[in-house]
Amino acid sequence: MRIGIDARLVHYTKAGIAQYIIQLVSQLANLDSNNEYVILQHRRDKAPLVQRPNFRRHPVWTPSHHRLEQLTLPLEIRGLRLDLLHSPDFIPPFRRNCLSVITVHDLAFLLFPQFMTRESANYYGQIDVAVRNTDHIIAVSQSTSEDLQRLLGVSESKISVIYEAANPLFRPIDDQEAMEAVRQRYGISDEFILFVSTIEPRKNLPTLFEAFRLLLDRYKSAAKLVVVGKLGWLVDDSLAAVERLRLQKNVVFLQQVPPEDLLHLYNAARMLVMPSFYEGFGLPALEAMACGTPVIVSNISSLPEVVGDAGILVPPQDAEAIAVAMWRVLSDPRLREEMRAKGLARAACFSWEKAARQTLEVYHEVMSQT
């Protein structure tokens, strides 16, 4: 079987869906020496994602999310003689001469269209055609699977739920000197609460800032809030909330943090708080738990499914409930230790090897139905 995997997005970012691609390809390379893989990479990415005899890099010119993608990408893959193409970034080429599998990470663009830019809305607006046009869909959570069925009328039999996992890099460490060096590098001298994600409206940062203001005022906490993530889209309300709540000296924004530094920040943080309005999976929560860091997350969408009983669940619009949860974790060492143990156990339930095995099973199942 000759399998293509669309990895063009890795050229533009190393977060989110790009991490999914990197980890999946890496684990498939470890597992499968029988099938042939063609990895579609941006022409400027000269290094293959993996080095294996049955994996080869194929450079393509068509950029991700380009308005002409449906015209040019089919032409670029036409001569590859693929049996199956896996599109991890939702939208496959609609004209192709092979079978198709797509991964749907979330349907936030349907549930919260007000949170999207016009360009993103136009691109992801193709989802109706995509789910009809593909042979099988991988959903990264049961929540996303249910959204596909409810919002787009996809048959449950056409969907396989395959969970993501944390990068194996994220683990507990006990190197206080290294953690202190990373803190000094980013100017973080006090105990801190961590938020990790691209800054965009559905991440609900204004409510987190309101909760943090309550934590400072009501509980007299001296903690800092460290926000790790690039500025995404429609960020004005989030940034304005910092000014409005007089948090300029209490919130630290870090846009460019290498994974090795993020590992140390996860381990040094008192907790991760993720009050999103919606997540298709919620990878930062799993990364934090894999490091033994307590997590506070929204009680909606996929986050309860991922966190289980290891974290504290809060209504995303209830700043007071979020503030109380943060104070509980800050002030109760016994609770922190209990959450640490539960988080490590929960994170161990997810692995990229398992995800790759299940994905390979989907490839074989789709091929067997032809």
Long-range contacts (C-beta under 8 A, 24 or more apart in sequence): 1-35, 1-36, 1-83, 1-84, 1-363, 1-364, 1-367, 2-35, 2-36, 2-37, 2-38, 2-80, 2-81, 2-82, 2-83, 2-84, 3-35, 3-36, 3-37, 3-38, 3-82, 3-83, 3-84, 3-85, 3-86, 3-363, 4-37, 4-38, 4-39, 4-40, 4-58, 4-77, 4-80, 4-82, 4-84, 4-85, 4-86, 4-98, 5-37, 5-38, 5-39, 5-40, 5-85, 5-86, 5-88, 6-40, 6-85, 6-86, 6-87, 6-88, 6-89, 6-92, 7-39, 7-40, 7-41, 7-49, 7-88, 8-40, 8-41, 8-42, 8-60, 8-62, 8-63, 8-64, 8-89, 9-64, 9-88, 9-89, 10-41, 10-42, 10-45, 10-49, 11-41, 11-42, 11-44, 11-45, 11-64, 12-42, 12-64, 15-198, 15-230, 16-105, 16-198, 16-283, 17-88, 17-89, 17-103, 17-105, 19-167, 19-283, 20-88, 20-103, 20-105, 20-140, 20-164, 21-49, 21-88, 21-89, 22-49, 23-164, 23-165, 23-167, 23-352, 23-355, 24-88, 24-352, 24-355, 24-356, 24-359, 25-49, 25-50, 25-55, 26-50, 26-352, 27-352, 27-353, 27-355, 27-356, 28-356, 28-359, 28-360, 29-55, 30-353, 30-356, 31-353, 31-356, 31-357, 31-360, 32-360, 35-363, 38-80, 38-82, 40-76, 40-77, 64-89, 65-119, 65-120, 65-123, 67-122, 69-93, 70-94, 70-95, 70-126, 83-367, 84-363, 84-366, 84-367, 86-359, 86-363, 87-134, 90-124, 90-127, 90-130, 91-123, 91-124, 91-126, 91-127, 91-130, 92-130, 92-133, 92-134, 94-129, 94-130, 94-133, 99-135, 99-366, 99-367, 99-370, 100-133, 100-134, 100-135, 100-136, 101-134, 101-135, 101-136, 101-137, 101-138, 101-362, 101-363, 101-366, 102-130, 102-131, 102-134, 102-136, 102-137, 102-138, 103-137, 103-138, 103-139, 103-140, 104-131, 104-137, 104-138, 104-139, 104-140, 104-144, 104-148, 104-280, 105-140, 105-144, 105-280, 105-281, 106-140, 106-144, 106-147, 106-278, 106-279, 106-280, 106-281, 106-301, 106-302, 107-144, 107-147, 107-148, 107-151, 107-152, 107-280, 108-202, 108-278, 108-280, 110-147, 110-151, 110-152, 111-147, 111-151, 111-278, 112-201, 112-202, 112-277, 112-278, 114-201, 115-200, 115-201, 115-202, 115-234, 115-277, 116-233, 117-233, 117-234, 120-233, 127-152, 128-152, 131-158, 135-366, 135-369, 136-160, 136-362, 136-365, 136-366, 138-162, 138-359, 138-362, 140-164, 140-280, 140-281, 140-302, 141-280, 141-281, 141-302, 141-305, 141-306, 142-302, 142-305, 143-280, 143-301, 143-302, 143-305, 144-280, 144-281, 144-302, 160-358, 160-362, 162-355, 162-358, 162-359, 162-362, 163-281, 163-306, 163-350, 163-354, 163-355, 164-281, 164-283, 164-286, 164-350, 164-352, 164-355, 165-286, 165-350, 165-351, 165-352, 165-354, 165-355, 166-283, 166-286, 166-287, 166-289, 166-290, 166-347, 166-350, 167-259, 167-287, 167-352, 168-352, 169-259, 169-260, 169-263, 170-262, 170-263, 170-266, 170-287, 170-288, 170-290, 170-291, 171-263, 171-290, 171-291, 172-267, 172-291, 172-292, 172-344, 173-263, 173-264, 173-267, 173-291, 178-264, 179-264, 179-267, 179-268, 182-261, 182-264, 182-265, 182-268, 183-264, 183-268, 185-261, 186-226, 186-252, 186-254, 186-257, 186-261, 186-265, 187-252, 188-224, 188-226, 188-252, 188-268, 190-222, 190-223, 190-224, 191-222, 191-223, 191-224, 191-270, 191-330, 192-223, 192-224, 192-225, 192-226, 192-252, 192-268, 192-269, 192-270, 193-223, 193-224, 193-225, 193-226, 193-269, 193-270, 193-271, 193-272, 193-273, 193-326, 193-330, 194-226, 194-228, 194-265, 194-266, 194-269, 194-271, 194-272, 194-273, 194-288, 194-293, 195-225, 195-226, 195-227, 195-228, 195-229, 195-272, 195-273, 195-274, 196-228, 196-229, 196-262, 196-266, 196-272, 196-274, 196-284, 196-287, 196-288, 197-228, 197-229, 197-274, 197-276, 197-284, 198-229, 198-230, 198-231, 198-232, 199-227, 199-229, 199-230, 199-231, 199-232, 199-235, 199-238, 200-232, 200-233, 200-234, 200-235, 201-233, 201-234, 201-237, 201-238, 201-277, 202-276, 202-277, 202-278, 203-229, 203-238, 203-275, 203-276, 203-277, 204-275, 204-276, 204-277, 204-298, 204-316, 204-317, 205-238, 205-241, 206-237, 206-238, 206-241, 207-275, 207-316, 207-317, 207-318, 207-319, 207-322, 208-273, 208-275, 208-322, 209-238, 209-241, 209-242, 209-245, 209-247, 209-251, 210-241, 210-245, 210-319, 211-273, 211-275, 211-319, 211-320, 211-322, 211-323, 211-326, 212-245, 212-247, 212-250, 212-251, 212-323, 212-326, 213-245, 213-246, 213-247, 214-319, 214-320, 214-323, 215-323, 215-326, 215-327, 215-330, 216-250, 218-323, 219-323, 219-327, 219-330, 219-331, 221-326, 221-327, 221-330, 223-270, 223-330, 224-250, 224-251, 224-252, 225-250, 225-251, 225-252, 226-251, 226-252, 226-254, 226-265, 226-269, 227-251, 227-252, 227-253, 227-254, 228-254, 228-255, 228-257, 228-262, 228-265, 229-254, 229-255, 230-255, 230-256, 231-255, 262-287, 263-291, 266-291, 266-293, 267-291, 267-292, 267-293, 269-293, 270-294, 270-329, 270-330, 270-336, 271-295, 271-296, 271-326, 271-329, 271-330, 271-336, 272-296, 273-297, 273-322, 273-325, 273-326, 274-298, 274-303, 275-314, 275-316, 275-322, 276-301, 276-303, 276-316, 277-301, 277-316, 279-303, 281-306, 282-306, 282-307, 285-311, 286-347, 286-350, 288-343, 289-343, 289-344, 289-346, 289-347, 290-343, 290-344, 290-347, 292-340, 292-343, 292-344, 293-340, 293-343, 294-329, 294-335, 294-336, 294-339, 294-340, 294-343, 295-339, 295-343, 296-322, 296-325, 296-326, 296-329, 307-346, 308-342, 308-346, 309-342, 309-346, 310-339, 310-342, 310-343, 310-345, 310-346, 311-339, 311-343, 312-339
